[in-house]
Amino acid sequence: MGKPITIWQLGNTGLRNPMRIWEGLKLFAESPFNGNLRGDNEERFQTLLNHAGLVNSTGAAEDTSSYARKWRLMFGRFGFIYPQVKKKDGNQEDLGPLDLITPFGETFLKADTYPAQQECFLRSLSLEQTKVSGNLGFFSPLRWILAMMLELEKRTGTSEISRIEFSLWGHTTDPSYDIDDVVDHIIDLRERRKKATAKRRFDAEEIKKRGQDYSKKSDNFTDYSDMNMRYLRISGIVQRKGRGLIIVPAKHFLAEKLAKTTLSRRPVMDVYKELCHGASLPMDDLGTAKALLLDTEAQLKKNHVYYDLSDRPVSTVPEINAARLYLEELWQKTDETIYAAKQPEQWQEISDYMTLLIKGGGKKIDDSDEDKGIEVPKDETPAYLEWVLWRAALAFGNLVNHPSDMRGFRLDSDFLPVSAAGGGRGDLYCEYDKFTILTEVTMSRGSRQESMEGEPVRRHVSDAVLKYGKNNIPVYGLFIAIKIDTNTAETFRHGIWYAKDDVKQRLDILPLTLAQFQKCFIALFQSNETAKHEKIKELIETCEAQRDLMEAPAWKKYIEQAVGKTILK
């Protein structure tokens, strides 16, 4: 038996996706609970989170406020609200009013770009808040992992750490361990795994072996690693590599500076004060800020991305950092174009995601290697449904609008969905040379589906008709759900909407189940059809041409037959 293992957690099971924190904090800031999130207000705030689609609580007695407490904990952990001070650490009034949004929380709310939000997370994650085993003080898991990855890079030539390596030797260790010894274990694991023919069985045996020193369930090794790696990636200093991590090339210099210090014995109150006002970072120094800007420029040049900083001042630290964040945003948009271009070759994976969504979420694991698996978290199915239809449209190709202009939902740095699109606009706008398809999706079903979707879908399609109609571009609506309620089909069969000044519109909105769309999607790729988007338009037109001749139940059957004929073609 070795040293007893504890697994540190940067997030919690009620908030696995850190990119949702900004939306939750915005909701909190505008609520009456800012500075008053205890007792009955926990349940009330959870109701707000539910209505905003940020959580999907069951409504069971034990679940009425548990999410609110977990979100409050994460707001405090990142310094966005004043956390609770324990008596042994000092007085609450010396820090600030309990649960009130902090000056740093206000800064975070003003961060309106992804790179700016990442930098806020980086400031929080760089602080030493996690207890080190053996009463040695506190450490920053981010700094510890960076130190580990840099040591790996010295020894192997790459900072990459795989999912199983992180699961067994990343979040199970801290500065009480000898870093050389930890890296020895990782390299040994890597070499033995290379030789193993059955990777999943090998991983399971290694988890069982390491689990002998862990008092809780062994599933935590991998379950918590996915969450912890997601929180580490939100810093912007590491990115996804396979299902593991690698240091972002343009941030290597910053990683080296942060990794120099991993352990702290500072009083907790001092850490809290810095946390709530925004921790300092190496790029607050002029020399480091300049070096990071040069590194970012070098990456853009290396990848042939055009940029122009000639009209931006770059003399002071804030100016230099603002220029770097501008370049990071530009790089992110370029990266999205590259990602979009890869989607046609990934059509089978897109279809696999559709299968998981039809089942209500879950995982699809590769029998030979778990690192190649995919997952749809059950509480994030609405966001994943929009995301997978966005990927499907990108795979069809022939679009004239930028991938980022198509979607209303946000992505993280790995192009995974953060949350579903907000209200006020459609989910996906697919613009082609001769027509536009507005796709609306929902996980709702039953009679609630029509009441929730009937009005907004018609309104969004109507708005699109008015917008694109100026250029004589026809607009088609595609409504996709796991199951189509007959009342919803009836609403879209009529397709009537009165626009401004009582102008009557007859809208073309085709309701399809995700399974029907998936069948068409697969068939179009298996047949090597070049104008896939044209075939979807033909399907809509074929079904709309018959809608006045039949009632909703018959029209639904006709749509099913039309899908079958599209597949046969």
Secondary structure, 3 states (H helix, E strand, C coil): CCCCCCCCCCCECCECCHHHHHHHHHHHHCCCCCCCCCCHHHHHHHHHHHHCCCCCCCCCHHHCCHHHHHHHHHHHHCCCECCCCCHHHCCHHHHCCCCCECHHHHHHHHCCCHHHHHHHHHHHHCCCCEECCCCCCEECHHHHHHHHHHHHHHHHCCCCECHHHHHHHCCCCCCCCCHHHHHHHHHHHHHHHHHCCCHHHHHHHHHHHHHHHCCCCCCHHHHHHHHHHHHHHCCCCEEEECCEEEECHHHHHHHHHHHCCCEECCCHHHHHHHHHHCCCCHHHCHHHHHHHHHHHHHHHHHCCCCCCCCCCCCCCHHHHHHHHHHHHHHHHHHHHHHHHHHHHHHHHHHHHHHHHHHCCCEEECCCCCHHHCEEECHHHHHHHHHHHHHHHHHHHCCCCCCHHHHECCEECCCCCEEECCCCCCCCEEEECCCCEEEEEEECCCCHHHHHHHHHHHHHHHHHHHHHHHCCCCCEEEEEEECCCCHHHHHHHHHCEEEEHHHEEEECCEEEEEHHHHHHHHHHHHHCCCCCHHHHHHHHHHHHHCCHHHCCHHHHHHHHHHHHHHHHHC
